[in-house]
Amino acid sequence: MKKSRIILFILALIGLAGCTSTDEIKILRLAHGLDTSHPVHKAMERLGESLKERSGGTLNVRIYPNGQLGGERESIELLQIGSLDVAKVSAGVLENFIPEYKVFSVPYLFNDKAHTHEVYDGQVGKTILDKGEQFNLKGLTFYDAGSRSFYTKSALINSPDDVVDKKIRVMKSNMSINMINDLGGAPTPISFGELYTALQQGVVDGAENNIPSFYTSKHFEVCKYLSLDEHTSVPDVLVIGTGTLSRLNEKELQWLEAAVQDSKILQRKLWDDSEKECLALAKESGVQVAYPDKKPFQEATKGLVEEYKKDPLLGDLIRSIQKQP
């Protein structure tokens, strides 16, 4: 609570009261917690450039990176009260506010990256992005945050049998814990900052994350086996406060929509480039890589998925995703 009050005080000092206007110029304040070298930040810079070009300089973006205005949960709360205009947050954090975002944590729903992007950009994605309006939040687009896969110290994971009895680090998520249990492993929640040491000391046998995180965290130094089963694809989401939306006229909304698309296209390209680069560097360091068949994993976690299909908010979304080719 104290930290939130400090952030609100800072916002007040810099005149951060939603979408502010100076004469004919409007500035959208955008916050995220990532480094300025990250693909997401570069995509947001493209968002600002595109918006400035399209509006002739009358609608601009000011970016606050590196968690300057707090963490993702705090950013969402600031959007809700109108003290921030736009933020990048993980769908995993948003699900605490908007339950429909939980669908991205259901294991083995996506066949491949093309299928994932079709869902993000199709009717299912639009439905989820629109669900937050009752909470004063509107999703603008999905940024690619990759797929989470297994990496271990001892051997490649090619089938669910290879997970049995292995201690796998997971996030503090019931869905992740249940998934590892269904695969026969021992889910072990550990903070990400403590994971490198936990792997070194044998507290866990492996973990799961996306390719860039596996490499940039230097976990490849300890885990020489990477199995790209891609069990979940939890995206980042660009979110705007509905109060800010209400202060934009029709033309400004059109400019914003077009600029968001420009930003999304660049972000996904940069993310794809980052995945390829990090995978190549990991292989150069001696990491062995497998591409296991997903069907046995889907079968092993079928009961968990069927259970979530009974959820009145998630059931139709899961079925819609599974129907897409």
One Martini backbone bead per residue (centre of mass of N, CA, C, O) as a GRO file, in nm:
protein
  325
    1MET     BB    1   0.059   0.062  -0.022
    2LYS     BB    2   0.296   0.258   0.007
    3LYS     BB    3   0.403   0.224  -0.282
    4SER     BB    4   0.145   0.323  -0.428
    5ARG     BB    5   0.152   0.610  -0.308
    6ILE     BB    6   0.422   0.693  -0.429
    7ILE     BB    7   0.342   0.658  -0.725
    8LEU     BB    8   0.106   0.858  -0.723
    9PHE     BB    9   0.279   1.101  -0.649
   10ILE     BB   10   0.459   1.096  -0.899
   11LEU     BB   11   0.233   1.125  -1.107
   12ALA     BB   12   0.136   1.399  -1.009
   13LEU     BB   13   0.404   1.556  -1.055
   14ILE     BB   14   0.397   1.472  -1.385
   15GLY     BB   15   0.094   1.481  -1.482
   16LEU     BB   16  -0.041   1.178  -1.441
   17ALA     BB   17  -0.374   1.203  -1.581
   18GLY     BB   18  -0.371   1.034  -1.812
   19CYS     BB   19  -0.490   1.187  -2.094
   20THR     BB   20  -0.318   1.452  -2.178
   21SER     BB   21  -0.343   1.817  -2.250
   22THR     BB   22  -0.162   2.039  -2.480
   23ASP     BB   23  -0.368   2.182  -2.633
   24GLU     BB   24  -0.331   1.965  -2.924
   25ILE     BB   25  -0.163   1.773  -2.735
   26LYS     BB   26  -0.130   1.424  -2.682
   27ILE     BB   27  -0.039   1.200  -2.404
   28LEU     BB   28   0.071   0.869  -2.373
   29ARG     BB   29   0.114   0.668  -2.099
   30LEU     BB   30   0.373   0.410  -2.086
   31ALA     BB   31   0.411   0.092  -1.917
   32HIS     BB   32   0.701  -0.112  -1.812
   33GLY     BB   33   0.940  -0.385  -1.696
   34LEU     BB   34   1.151  -0.355  -1.923
   35ASP     BB   35   1.405  -0.341  -2.113
   36THR     BB   36   1.529  -0.139  -2.381
   37SER     BB   37   1.625  -0.415  -2.546
   38HIS     BB   38   1.356  -0.519  -2.574
   39PRO     BB   39   1.115  -0.603  -2.802
   40VAL     BB   40   0.887  -0.447  -2.660
   41HIS     BB   41   1.016  -0.167  -2.650
   42LYS     BB   42   1.063  -0.139  -2.954
   43ALA     BB   43   0.760  -0.161  -3.024
   44MET     BB   44   0.679   0.096  -2.864
   45GLU     BB   45   0.843   0.289  -3.029
   46ARG     BB   46   0.682   0.229  -3.286
   47LEU     BB   47   0.414   0.325  -3.178
   48GLY     BB   48   0.501   0.622  -3.141
   49GLU     BB   49   0.590   0.679  -3.432
   50SER     BB   50   0.323   0.607  -3.573
   51LEU     BB   51   0.139   0.803  -3.418
   52LYS     BB   52   0.288   1.061  -3.495
   53GLU     BB   53   0.261   1.034  -3.801
   54ARG     BB   54  -0.056   1.002  -3.820
   55SER     BB   55  -0.112   1.278  -3.632
   56GLY     BB   56   0.108   1.506  -3.666
   57GLY     BB   57   0.181   1.525  -3.340
   58THR     BB   58  -0.103   1.504  -3.155
   59LEU     BB   59  -0.017   1.193  -3.087
   60ASN     BB   60   0.158   1.058  -2.810
   61VAL     BB   61   0.440   0.876  -2.657
   62ARG     BB   62   0.531   0.784  -2.316
   63ILE     BB   63   0.795   0.596  -2.180
   64TYR     BB   64   0.808   0.357  -1.890
   65PRO     BB   65   1.054   0.168  -1.801
   66ASN     BB   66   1.173  -0.061  -1.567
   67GLY     BB   67   0.945  -0.009  -1.346
   68GLN     BB   68   0.904   0.300  -1.265
   69LEU     BB   69   0.570   0.250  -1.194
   70GLY     BB   70   0.601  -0.045  -1.135
   71GLY     BB   71   0.437  -0.315  -1.152
   72GLU     BB   72   0.194  -0.484  -1.314
   73ARG     BB   73  -0.027  -0.460  -1.102
   74GLU     BB   74   0.004  -0.154  -1.063
   75SER     BB   75  -0.060  -0.076  -1.354
   76ILE     BB   76  -0.348  -0.178  -1.357
   77GLU     BB   77  -0.451   0.005  -1.126
   78LEU     BB   78  -0.380   0.272  -1.273
   79LEU     BB   79  -0.570   0.228  -1.510
   80GLN     BB   80  -0.840   0.207  -1.348
   81ILE     BB   81  -0.797   0.519  -1.223
   82GLY     BB   82  -0.641   0.704  -1.454
   83SER     BB   83  -0.301   0.727  -1.402
   84LEU     BB   84  -0.294   0.555  -1.670
   85ASP     BB   85  -0.302   0.448  -2.008
   86VAL     BB   86  -0.063   0.231  -2.068
   87ALA     BB   87   0.019  -0.133  -2.074
   88LYS     BB   88   0.246  -0.399  -2.009
   89VAL     BB   89   0.123  -0.735  -1.966
   90SER     BB   90   0.064  -1.031  -1.842
   91ALA     BB   91  -0.170  -1.274  -1.865
   92GLY     BB   92  -0.099  -1.394  -1.582
   93VAL     BB   93  -0.186  -1.126  -1.435
   94LEU     BB   94  -0.470  -1.066  -1.563
   95GLU     BB   95  -0.623  -1.321  -1.445
   96ASN     BB   96  -0.677  -1.169  -1.164
   97PHE     BB   97  -0.901  -0.982  -1.320
   98ILE     BB   98  -0.935  -1.178  -1.591
   99PRO     BB   99  -1.020  -1.505  -1.623
  100GLU     BB  100  -0.988  -1.566  -1.938
  101TYR     BB  101  -0.663  -1.564  -1.935
  102LYS     BB  102  -0.626  -1.867  -1.834
  103VAL     BB  103  -0.623  -2.022  -2.110
  104PHE     BB  104  -0.303  -1.987  -2.160
  105SER     BB  105  -0.241  -2.212  -1.914
  106VAL     BB  106  -0.337  -2.434  -2.076
  107PRO     BB  107  -0.226  -2.731  -2.175
  108TYR     BB  108  -0.176  -2.809  -2.507
  109LEU     BB  109  -0.352  -2.615  -2.715
  110PHE     BB  110  -0.109  -2.567  -2.906
  111ASN     BB  111   0.053  -2.660  -3.200
  112ASP     BB  112   0.173  -2.370  -3.287
  113LYS     BB  113   0.256  -2.057  -3.378
  114ALA     BB  114   0.034  -2.019  -3.589
  115HIS     BB  115  -0.199  -2.097  -3.401
  116THR     BB  116  -0.148  -1.885  -3.186
  117HIS     BB  117  -0.187  -1.632  -3.372
  118GLU     BB  118  -0.475  -1.698  -3.460
  119VAL     BB  119  -0.590  -1.663  -3.178
  120TYR     BB  120  -0.498  -1.379  -3.109
  121ASP     BB  121  -0.632  -1.255  -3.400
  122GLY     BB  122  -0.902  -1.366  -3.342
  123GLN     BB  123  -1.198  -1.418  -3.185
  124VAL     BB  124  -1.080  -1.512  -2.919
  125GLY     BB  125  -0.895  -1.274  -2.871
  126LYS     BB  126  -1.111  -1.051  -2.883
  127THR     BB  127  -1.285  -1.151  -2.652
  128ILE     BB  128  -1.064  -1.120  -2.433
  129LEU     BB  129  -0.989  -0.818  -2.473
  130ASP     BB  130  -1.299  -0.724  -2.403
  131LYS     BB  131  -1.348  -0.830  -2.099
  132GLY     BB  132  -1.219  -0.570  -1.933
  133GLU     BB  133  -1.428  -0.330  -1.937
  134GLN     BB  134  -1.561  -0.384  -1.649
  135PHE     BB  135  -1.245  -0.308  -1.536
  136ASN     BB  136  -1.120  -0.065  -1.710
  137LEU     BB  137  -1.020  -0.268  -1.950
  138LYS     BB  138  -0.831  -0.276  -2.269
  139GLY     BB  139  -0.739  -0.470  -2.518
  140LEU     BB  140  -0.524  -0.435  -2.803
  141THR     BB  141  -0.290  -0.668  -2.783
  142PHE     BB  142  -0.067  -0.932  -2.874
  143TYR     BB  143   0.231  -1.038  -2.748
  144ASP     BB  144   0.504  -1.223  -2.791
  145ALA     BB  145   0.628  -1.480  -2.531
  146GLY     BB  146   0.614  -1.751  -2.614
  147SER     BB  147   0.711  -2.080  -2.516
  148ARG     BB  148   0.695  -2.332  -2.283
  149SER     BB  149   0.975  -2.536  -2.176
  150PHE     BB  150   1.193  -2.793  -2.118
  151TYR     BB  151   1.471  -2.817  -1.875
  152THR     BB  152   1.771  -3.017  -1.807
  153LYS     BB  153   2.046  -3.204  -1.662
  154SER     BB  154   2.025  -3.526  -1.776
  155ALA     BB  155   1.776  -3.523  -2.000
  156LEU     BB  156   1.564  -3.567  -2.234
  157ILE     BB  157   1.225  -3.475  -2.321
  158ASN     BB  158   1.004  -3.702  -2.515
  159SER     BB  159   0.814  -3.784  -2.271
  160PRO     BB  160   0.627  -3.830  -1.993
  161ASP     BB  161   0.824  -4.044  -1.871
  162ASP     BB  162   1.064  -3.822  -1.841
  163VAL     BB  163   0.911  -3.677  -1.584
  164VAL     BB  164   0.921  -3.888  -1.390
  165ASP     BB  165   1.030  -3.781  -1.070
  166LYS     BB  166   1.083  -3.497  -1.147
  167LYS     BB  167   1.212  -3.189  -1.046
  168ILE     BB  168   1.005  -2.909  -1.124
  169ARG     BB  169   1.010  -2.593  -1.192
  170VAL     BB  170   0.759  -2.358  -1.090
  171MET     BB  171   0.521  -2.161  -1.071
  172LYS     BB  172   0.277  -2.004  -0.867
  173SER     BB  173   0.068  -2.240  -1.012
  174ASN     BB  174  -0.189  -2.454  -1.036
  175MET     BB  175  -0.160  -2.534  -1.331
  176SER     BB  176   0.141  -2.615  -1.326
  177ILE     BB  177   0.123  -2.822  -1.100
  178ASN     BB  178  -0.089  -3.010  -1.237
  179MET     BB  179   0.074  -3.077  -1.489
  180ILE     BB  180   0.314  -3.221  -1.351
  181ASN     BB  181   0.146  -3.432  -1.207
  182ASP     BB  182   0.024  -3.561  -1.472
  183LEU     BB  183   0.333  -3.633  -1.571
  184GLY     BB  184   0.483  -3.742  -1.286
  185GLY     BB  185   0.593  -3.514  -1.134
  186ALA     BB  186   0.767  -3.262  -0.920
  187PRO     BB  187   0.649  -2.981  -0.818
  188THR     BB  188   0.860  -2.667  -0.776
  189PRO     BB  189   0.836  -2.382  -0.616
  190ILE     BB  190   1.040  -2.109  -0.744
  191SER     BB  191   1.211  -1.849  -0.769
  192PHE     BB  192   1.380  -1.719  -1.031
  193GLY     BB  193   1.630  -1.601  -0.871
  194GLU     BB  194   1.686  -1.910  -0.737
  195LEU     BB  195   1.725  -2.123  -0.973
  196TYR     BB  196   2.021  -2.156  -1.041
  197THR     BB  197   2.106  -2.269  -0.765
  198ALA     BB  198   1.901  -2.505  -0.759
  199LEU     BB  199   2.029  -2.649  -1.000
  200GLN     BB  200   2.317  -2.679  -0.897
  201GLN     BB  201   2.218  -2.831  -0.611
  202GLY     BB  202   1.955  -3.022  -0.682
  203VAL     BB  203   1.668  -2.927  -0.601
  204VAL     BB  204   1.639  -2.947  -0.911
  205ASP     BB  205   1.619  -3.095  -1.247
  206GLY     BB  206   1.431  -2.853  -1.356
  207ALA     BB  207   1.251  -2.658  -1.608
  208GLU     BB  208   1.043  -2.374  -1.737
  209ASN     BB  209   1.056  -2.192  -2.056
  210ASN     BB  210   1.166  -1.975  -2.262
  211ILE     BB  211   1.430  -1.932  -2.463
  212PRO     BB  212   1.541  -1.651  -2.377
  213SER     BB  213   1.534  -1.714  -2.070
  214PHE     BB  214   1.723  -1.958  -2.074
  215TYR     BB  215   1.967  -1.788  -2.176
  216THR     BB  216   1.977  -1.509  -2.010
  217SER     BB  217   1.991  -1.678  -1.726
  218LYS     BB  218   2.208  -1.920  -1.770
  219HIS     BB  219   2.082  -2.217  -1.758
  220PHE     BB  220   2.264  -2.355  -1.979
  221GLU     BB  221   2.506  -2.412  -1.782
  222VAL     BB  222   2.332  -2.653  -1.636
  223CYS     BB  223   2.131  -2.706  -1.881
  224LYS     BB  224   2.170  -2.947  -2.165
  225TYR     BB  225   1.840  -2.985  -2.189
  226LEU     BB  226   1.607  -2.919  -2.460
  227SER     BB  227   1.241  -2.934  -2.469
  228LEU     BB  228   1.008  -2.849  -2.730
  229ASP     BB  229   0.679  -2.872  -2.618
  230GLU     BB  230   0.501  -2.622  -2.572
  231HIS     BB  231   0.271  -2.611  -2.331
  232THR     BB  232   0.276  -2.286  -2.327
  233SER     BB  233   0.115  -1.953  -2.437
  234VAL     BB  234   0.194  -1.663  -2.274
  235PRO     BB  235   0.112  -1.351  -2.323
  236ASP     BB  236   0.135  -1.033  -2.397
  237VAL     BB  237  -0.034  -0.717  -2.303
  238LEU     BB  238  -0.198  -0.444  -2.442
  239VAL     BB  239  -0.321  -0.187  -2.224
  240ILE     BB  240  -0.617   0.013  -2.174
  241GLY     BB  241  -0.790   0.259  -2.047
  242THR     BB  242  -1.120   0.355  -2.062
  243GLY     BB  243  -1.077   0.652  -1.997
  244THR     BB  244  -0.890   0.710  -2.233
  245LEU     BB  245  -1.073   0.618  -2.463
  246SER     BB  246  -1.302   0.837  -2.405
  247ARG     BB  247  -1.082   1.081  -2.493
  248LEU     BB  248  -1.101   0.967  -2.780
  249ASN     BB  249  -1.143   1.011  -3.092
  250GLU     BB  250  -1.205   0.857  -3.383
  251LYS     BB  251  -0.934   0.926  -3.518
  252GLU     BB  252  -0.750   0.844  -3.280
  253LEU     BB  253  -0.840   0.548  -3.278
  254GLN     BB  254  -0.735   0.482  -3.561
  255TRP     BB  255  -0.441   0.546  -3.509
  256LEU     BB  256  -0.401   0.350  -3.276
  257GLU     BB  257  -0.471   0.087  -3.421
  258ALA     BB  258  -0.249   0.109  -3.639
  259ALA     BB  259  -0.005   0.133  -3.443
  260VAL     BB  260  -0.046  -0.138  -3.300
  261GLN     BB  261   0.002  -0.311  -3.551
  262ASP     BB  262   0.289  -0.219  -3.603
  263SER     BB  263   0.396  -0.314  -3.328
  264LYS     BB  264   0.323  -0.616  -3.346
  265ILE     BB  265   0.486  -0.692  -3.595
  266LEU     BB  266   0.763  -0.617  -3.477
  267GLN     BB  267   0.762  -0.784  -3.217
  268ARG     BB  268   0.739  -1.066  -3.350
  269LYS     BB  269   1.000  -1.047  -3.509
  270LEU     BB  270   1.194  -0.993  -3.272
  271TRP     BB  271   1.122  -1.249  -3.117
  272ASP     BB  272   1.201  -1.451  -3.333
  273ASP     BB  273   1.496  -1.361  -3.346
  274SER     BB  274   1.559  -1.420  -3.047
  275GLU     BB  275   1.503  -1.722  -3.049
  276LYS     BB  276   1.709  -1.802  -3.266
  277GLU     BB  277   1.959  -1.687  -3.130
  278CYS     BB  278   1.938  -1.837  -2.852
  279LEU     BB  279   1.937  -2.123  -2.969
  280ALA     BB  280   2.210  -2.110  -3.112
  281LEU     BB  281   2.377  -2.041  -2.856
  282ALA     BB  282   2.301  -2.292  -2.696
  283LYS     BB  283   2.415  -2.499  -2.893
  284GLU     BB  284   2.709  -2.389  -2.885
  285SER     BB  285   2.722  -2.469  -2.563
  286GLY     BB  286   2.585  -2.784  -2.572
  287VAL     BB  287   2.290  -2.799  -2.629
  288GLN     BB  288   2.028  -3.017  -2.637
  289VAL     BB  289   1.764  -3.071  -2.885
  290ALA     BB  290   1.409  -3.121  -2.872
  291TYR     BB  291   1.096  -3.240  -3.064
  292PRO     BB  292   0.834  -3.338  -2.931
  293ASP     BB  293   0.555  -3.506  -2.923
  294LYS     BB  294   0.242  -3.381  -2.809
  295LYS     BB  295   0.029  -3.608  -2.780
  296PRO     BB  296   0.117  -3.751  -2.513
  297PHE     BB  297   0.084  -3.491  -2.342
  298GLN     BB  298  -0.214  -3.442  -2.401
  299GLU     BB  299  -0.310  -3.712  -2.281
  300ALA     BB  300  -0.191  -3.674  -1.988
  301THR     BB  301  -0.368  -3.378  -1.967
  302LYS     BB  302  -0.674  -3.423  -2.030
  303GLY     BB  303  -0.813  -3.404  -1.753
  304LEU     BB  304  -0.745  -3.107  -1.700
  305VAL     BB  305  -0.886  -2.989  -1.948
  306GLU     BB  306  -1.169  -3.106  -1.891
  307GLU     BB  307  -1.207  -2.952  -1.629
  308TYR     BB  308  -1.188  -2.661  -1.766
  309LYS     BB  309  -1.440  -2.704  -1.954
  310LYS     BB  310  -1.645  -2.661  -1.705
  311ASP     BB  311  -1.588  -2.376  -1.721
  312PRO     BB  312  -1.788  -2.105  -1.800
  313LEU     BB  313  -1.539  -1.920  -1.909
  314LEU     BB  314  -1.343  -2.152  -2.063
  315GLY     BB  315  -1.477  -2.372  -2.235
  316ASP     BB  316  -1.533  -2.227  -2.513
  317LEU     BB  317  -1.240  -2.138  -2.559
  318ILE     BB  318  -1.111  -2.417  -2.573
  319ARG     BB  319  -1.285  -2.531  -2.804
  320SER     BB  320  -1.205  -2.314  -3.013
  321ILE     BB  321  -0.901  -2.373  -3.014
  322GLN     BB  322  -0.924  -2.683  -3.091
  323LYS     BB  323  -1.068  -2.629  -3.376
  324GLN     BB  324  -0.831  -2.507  -3.474
  325PRO     BB  325  -0.573  -2.586  -3.707
   0.00000   0.00000   0.00000
